[in-house]
């Protein structure tokens, strides 16, 4: 059962035994307009046998109107507004939507701990919008997490991050990766997130790749190594 009846999800446990007690859990958040099945093939490419059984959880974002897409309804963790043509005007961020998504992810973390996976064995991971929500929720989670993975995203509500980071996650390791040719979330937004988190004292492992707004095999390899290092001990 989902922690929220309106949030559908799918999941699987690596190793082929769905009844096995996982040694760790990875919550994977998809990007705008996708759904929980989007990253299943990539998760299946990972070799996490050194960790033991790992439960992957793939929630679906709620369906909502998205302003930047003309109000068209699609799966989105929060609303996105078009950037202003005046660089002096800051971006409008959907704070209510972001904080609502944070609550959804926290409920998923609590669900995993309720099923016997300690929070320090839980990784939150996301792509694009999912990356944004990963950082939003993971930095504020009241339990120490194993790590955060942010792919092709940015740091939302950046002006609030320093004061809202929960002490439990002030030393949580972070994996950030971005495409150098990304024209959806330009890499400067990714490097700005990296720099902001580094300035707060986080151990950020940063990777960039010659790709657009996507995932490449080299990225999967680097992510695999990072996950094994975080969870294999």
TAFENFEN-V687373 format. One record per backbone hydrogen bond with DSSP energy under -0.5 kcal/mol. CO is the residue of the C=O (numbers start at 1). NH is the residue of the N-H. Records with the same first field share a line. If there is no record, write none. Layout:
CO = NH, NH
This chain:
4 = 7
6 = 8
8 = 60
10 = 58
12 = 56
13 = 16
16 = 18
17 = 20
20 = 22
24 = 55
25 = 123
26 = 28, 57
27 = 29, 125
28 = 30, 59
29 = 127
31 = 34
35 = 38
37 = 40, 41
39 = 43
40 = 44
41 = 45
42 = 45, 46
43 = 46
46 = 48
48 = 51, 52
53 = 23, 24
54 = 14, 56
55 = 26
56 = 12
57 = 28, 59
58 = 10
59 = 30
62 = 76
64 = 74
65 = 67
66 = 69, 71, 72
67 = 70
69 = 72
72 = 66
74 = 64
75 = 33
79 = 94
80 = 68
85 = 87
86 = 89
88 = 90
91 = 93
92 = 81
93 = 95
94 = 98
95 = 99
96 = 100
97 = 101
98 = 102
99 = 103
100 = 104
101 = 105
102 = 106
103 = 107
104 = 108
105 = 109
106 = 110
107 = 111
108 = 112
109 = 113
110 = 114
111 = 115
112 = 115, 117
113 = 116
116 = 118
118 = 121
119 = 122, 146
121 = 25
122 = 146, 147
123 = 27
124 = 149
125 = 29
126 = 151
127 = 130
128 = 131, 132
129 = 133
130 = 134
131 = 135
132 = 136
133 = 137
134 = 138
135 = 139
136 = 140
137 = 141
138 = 141
139 = 166
147 = 124
148 = 175
149 = 126, 151
150 = 152, 177
151 = 128
154 = 156
155 = 158
157 = 160, 161
158 = 161, 162
160 = 164
161 = 164, 165
166 = 169
167 = 170
169 = 172
173 = 148
174 = 176, 205
175 = 150
176 = 207
177 = 152
178 = 209
179 = 182
184 = 186
186 = 189, 190
187 = 191
188 = 192
189 = 193
190 = 194
191 = 195
192 = 196
193 = 197
194 = 198
195 = 199
196 = 200
197 = 202
198 = 201
202 = 204
203 = 174, 205
204 = 206
205 = 176
207 = 178
209 = 180, 211
211 = 181
212 = 214
216 = 220
217 = 221
218 = 222
219 = 223
220 = 224
221 = 225
222 = 226
223 = 227
224 = 228
225 = 229
226 = 230
227 = 231
228 = 232
